[in-house]
Amino acid sequence: MDMIKKSVLDQFTALSASSVVLALIASFLISMLVLLIYRLTFRGVIFSKAFALSLPLLAMITAMVIATISSNLMLSLGMVGALSIVRFRTAVKDPVDTVFMFWAIGVGIVCGAGYNYYLIALVSTVLMGALHYGLGLFLKRRSEPFLLVIRYNAEYEKNITWILQRLGKYRIKSKTMDGAESELALEITLNERINSVITKAQGMEGVISLNLVSYESEFGL
C-alpha cells in the first residue's frame, strides 16, 4: 500500500511560480494565433469582440488550472469535484465558435502540462490553422446559395412555371398559399443566366414581388 501511495505521489511535482508564468505566457501567445485564425476565417454577420477576447483568457485560465492540479493530488481531486457541479448555460449559435472554444481550451491544457509540450501546442495550432484557412478558401470559391422568394397571384401559375423552367437547378424550400396570393421560396445559385431570368420575371404579369436573400444551407456550405 505504501508503494502505491509513493508511486502516485511521485507523479506530482512541486509547483513553482516560474512554471505557472511560463504556462500563462505560452498559452497567451499561442491562443493569440488561434484568435488571428478566427478573425481571418470569420464568415458570420457580426464579429463579436467579446467572444474573440475570451479565447486567450480561456486558454490562460485552463493553463493555470492544469498547471496547479498537476502538482498536487488533493487539488486535482478537488477540481474534478468542483467542475462536476458547474453548469455552463451560455448558448453558442455558431458551431465554429464552439470549435474555437475547444481549441483555446486544448491550447491551455497542453501548455499547462509543462514546457516540454509548448512546441506541440504551437505546431498543432499552426497545422490546424493552415488546414482551416485552406478549407475556408476552398469553400469560399464555391457559389453561395441564395433564397429566392416569389410572391405571385395564383391565377398566373403558368408564368411561375415558366420562371421555374428557366432557373435550371433549384430546391423548393417552402410554398405558402393564402387565397388569391401564393409565396414560393427557392434555394438557387446565382449566375448570369439566372440573373437575367429574375430580371425578366420582375415585369411579368401576376408576379407581385421578388426577394433575393443571402442564405446558408443546412450543412453551412
C-alpha positions as CSV (number, residue, x, y, z in Angstrom):
1,M,0.0,0.0,0.0
2,D,2.8,2.4,0.8
3,M,4.4,1.6,-2.5
4,I,1.2,2.6,-4.3
5,K,0.9,5.8,-2.4
6,K,4.6,6.6,-3.1
7,S,4.2,5.9,-6.8
8,V,1.1,8.1,-7.0
9,L,2.6,11.0,-5.1
10,D,5.9,10.8,-7.1
11,Q,3.9,11.7,-10.2
12,F,3.2,15.2,-8.8
13,T,6.0,17.8,-8.6
14,A,6.3,21.0,-6.7
15,L,4.6,24.0,-8.3
16,S,6.9,27.0,-9.0
17,A,5.8,30.5,-9.8
18,S,8.1,30.5,-12.9
19,S,6.4,27.4,-14.4
20,V,3.0,29.0,-14.0
21,V,4.1,32.2,-15.6
22,L,5.7,30.4,-18.5
23,A,2.5,28.4,-19.0
24,L,0.4,31.6,-19.0
25,I,2.7,33.3,-21.4
26,A,2.9,30.4,-23.8
27,S,-0.9,29.8,-23.7
28,F,-1.5,33.5,-24.3
29,L,0.9,33.7,-27.3
30,I,-0.4,30.5,-28.9
31,S,-4.1,31.5,-28.3
32,M,-3.5,34.8,-29.9
33,L,-2.6,32.8,-33.0
34,V,-5.9,31.0,-32.6
35,L,-7.6,34.4,-32.3
36,L,-5.9,35.6,-35.5
37,I,-7.1,32.5,-37.4
38,Y,-10.6,33.1,-36.1
39,R,-10.5,36.7,-37.3
40,L,-9.2,35.7,-40.7
41,T,-11.7,32.9,-41.3
42,F,-14.8,34.6,-39.7
43,R,-17.8,34.3,-42.0
44,G,-20.6,35.4,-39.7
45,V,-22.7,38.5,-39.8
46,I,-21.4,40.4,-36.7
47,F,-17.9,39.9,-35.3
48,S,-18.1,39.6,-31.6
49,K,-15.1,41.2,-29.9
50,A,-16.2,39.8,-26.5
51,F,-16.1,36.2,-27.8
52,A,-12.7,36.9,-29.6
53,L,-11.1,38.3,-26.4
54,S,-12.4,35.4,-24.4
55,L,-10.3,32.9,-26.4
56,P,-6.9,34.0,-24.9
57,L,-8.4,34.3,-21.4
58,L,-10.0,30.8,-21.7
59,A,-6.6,29.3,-22.7
60,M,-4.8,31.1,-19.9
61,I,-7.3,30.1,-17.3
62,T,-7.1,26.5,-18.5
63,A,-3.3,26.5,-18.4
64,M,-3.4,27.9,-14.8
65,V,-5.8,25.2,-13.7
66,I,-3.9,22.4,-15.4
67,A,-0.5,23.6,-14.0
68,T,-2.0,23.8,-10.5
69,I,-3.7,20.4,-10.3
70,S,-0.8,18.6,-12.0
71,S,1.4,19.5,-9.0
72,N,-1.0,18.4,-6.2
73,L,-3.1,15.3,-5.9
74,M,-5.6,16.8,-3.5
75,L,-6.1,19.8,-5.7
76,S,-6.7,17.7,-8.7
77,L,-9.4,15.6,-7.0
78,G,-11.0,18.8,-5.6
79,M,-11.0,20.4,-9.0
80,V,-12.7,17.4,-10.6
81,G,-15.4,17.5,-7.9
82,A,-15.9,21.3,-8.3
83,L,-16.2,21.1,-12.1
84,S,-18.7,18.3,-11.9
85,I,-21.2,20.6,-10.3
86,V,-20.7,23.6,-12.6
87,R,-23.2,24.1,-15.3
88,F,-22.5,26.5,-18.3
89,R,-25.6,27.6,-19.9
90,T,-24.3,30.2,-22.4
91,A,-25.7,29.4,-25.8
92,V,-23.2,29.3,-28.8
93,K,-25.1,29.8,-32.0
94,D,-22.3,29.1,-34.5
95,P,-20.8,25.6,-34.3
96,V,-17.4,27.1,-35.5
97,D,-17.4,29.2,-32.3
98,T,-17.7,26.1,-30.3
99,V,-14.7,24.6,-32.2
100,F,-12.6,27.6,-31.4
101,M,-13.5,27.5,-27.7
102,F,-12.4,23.8,-27.5
103,W,-9.3,24.8,-29.5
104,A,-8.4,27.5,-26.9
105,I,-9.1,25.0,-24.1
106,G,-6.8,22.5,-25.8
107,V,-4.0,25.0,-26.1
108,G,-4.4,25.8,-22.3
109,I,-4.3,22.1,-21.4
110,V,-1.2,21.4,-23.4
111,C,0.6,24.5,-22.2
112,G,-0.4,23.8,-18.6
113,A,1.0,20.3,-18.8
114,G,4.6,21.6,-18.9
115,Y,7.1,23.5,-21.0
116,N,8.0,20.2,-22.8
117,Y,4.7,20.4,-24.6
118,Y,4.8,24.1,-25.8
119,L,6.2,23.1,-29.1
120,I,3.4,20.5,-29.6
121,A,0.8,23.2,-28.9
122,L,2.4,25.6,-31.3
123,V,2.9,23.1,-34.2
124,S,-0.6,21.7,-33.8
125,T,-2.1,25.2,-33.8
126,V,-0.2,26.2,-37.0
127,L,-1.1,23.0,-38.8
128,M,-4.8,23.1,-37.8
129,G,-5.0,26.8,-38.6
130,A,-3.5,26.3,-42.1
131,L,-5.9,23.5,-42.7
132,H,-8.9,25.5,-41.5
133,Y,-7.8,28.6,-43.6
134,G,-7.3,26.4,-46.7
135,L,-10.7,24.8,-46.3
136,G,-12.3,28.2,-45.9
137,L,-10.7,29.4,-49.2
138,F,-11.9,26.3,-50.9
139,L,-15.5,26.6,-49.8
140,K,-15.5,30.3,-50.5
141,R,-14.8,29.6,-54.2
142,R,-18.0,27.7,-54.4
143,S,-21.1,29.7,-55.4
144,E,-23.0,30.7,-52.3
145,P,-26.7,29.7,-52.2
146,F,-29.4,32.3,-52.2
147,L,-33.1,32.2,-51.3
148,L,-35.4,33.5,-53.9
149,V,-38.9,34.4,-52.5
150,I,-41.6,34.9,-55.2
151,R,-45.0,36.3,-54.2
152,Y,-47.5,35.9,-57.0
153,N,-51.1,35.8,-57.9
154,A,-52.4,32.2,-58.0
155,E,-54.2,32.9,-61.3
156,Y,-50.9,33.3,-63.1
157,E,-49.4,29.9,-62.2
158,K,-48.3,29.4,-65.8
159,N,-45.9,32.4,-65.5
160,I,-44.3,30.9,-62.4
161,T,-43.9,27.6,-64.2
162,W,-42.1,29.5,-67.0
163,I,-39.7,31.0,-64.4
164,L,-39.0,27.7,-62.7
165,Q,-38.2,26.0,-66.0
166,R,-35.6,28.6,-66.8
167,L,-34.0,28.7,-63.4
168,G,-32.5,25.3,-64.0
169,K,-31.3,23.7,-60.8
170,Y,-33.2,24.8,-57.7
171,R,-34.7,23.4,-54.5
172,I,-38.2,24.3,-53.2
173,K,-37.8,25.2,-49.5
174,S,-41.4,26.2,-48.9
175,K,-44.7,27.1,-50.6
176,T,-47.4,29.2,-48.9
177,M,-50.9,29.6,-50.4
178,D,-53.2,32.2,-48.9
179,G,-56.3,32.7,-51.0
180,A,-55.5,34.5,-54.2
181,E,-51.8,35.0,-53.4
182,S,-49.1,32.4,-53.1
183,E,-45.5,32.6,-51.9
184,L,-42.7,30.3,-53.1
185,A,-39.2,30.1,-51.6
186,L,-36.5,28.6,-53.7
187,E,-32.8,27.8,-53.0
188,I,-30.8,28.8,-56.0
189,T,-27.2,29.5,-57.1
190,L,-26.7,32.8,-58.8
191,N,-25.1,33.2,-62.2
192,E,-25.6,35.5,-65.2
193,R,-28.3,33.3,-66.8
194,I,-30.4,33.2,-63.6
195,N,-29.9,36.9,-63.1
196,S,-31.4,37.6,-66.5
197,V,-34.3,35.3,-65.7
198,I,-35.0,37.1,-62.4
199,T,-34.9,40.5,-64.2
200,K,-37.4,39.3,-66.8
201,A,-39.6,37.8,-64.1
202,Q,-39.9,41.2,-62.3
203,G,-42.0,42.6,-65.1
204,M,-44.2,39.5,-65.7
205,E,-47.9,39.7,-65.1
206,G,-49.0,38.1,-61.8
207,V,-45.7,38.5,-60.1
208,I,-46.2,40.7,-57.0
209,S,-42.7,40.8,-55.7
210,L,-39.3,39.0,-55.9
211,N,-36.9,38.9,-52.9
212,L,-33.4,37.6,-53.0
213,V,-31.8,36.8,-49.7
214,S,-28.3,35.5,-48.8
215,Y,-28.8,32.0,-47.5
216,E,-26.8,29.3,-45.7
217,S,-27.8,25.7,-46.4
218,E,-28.3,23.1,-43.7
219,F,-24.7,22.0,-43.9
220,G,-23.3,25.5,-43.9
221,L,-21.6,25.1,-47.3
